[in-house]
Amino acid sequence: MTNRDSRYSLIKPMVDAGKIQIFTDIFKYIPKTKVATDLGKKVDRFNELMNNVEEFNLKDLFLIAKFCEMTEKEMFELVITQYLEVKNRLPHL
């Protein structure tokens, strides 16, 4: 990625400050269309993945982490926090 969007550099400090606590919070600071394009994904597919983060593959999540100058573990923590929030809101069958 030669022309990295400068908004990616906002993400890590926002995570460190606690302003980004789940994966989708990232998209308050950088458009999902930009991230989808940088991953080579169609926006519709990216939206599906955002709504079902457990369907993301690790390669894509780790690439997003790289874009945001975060570690893989930091990105995974955002994703797992979101996943567990959604899971806990669902009715138990």
Number of C-alpha atoms within 10 A of each C-alpha: 7 4 5 11 14 10 13 21 16 14 23 20 14 15 19 11 10 10 14 19 17 19 20 15 16 22 14 11 14 17 12 17 16 15 20 18 12 15 16 11 14 11 15 11 10 20 15 12 14 17 13 14 19 13 10 14 10 13 10 14 18 18 18 20 20 14 20 21 17 19 15 16 11 15 23 17 15 18 22 15 14 22 17 10 12 13 11 10 8 8 6 6 3
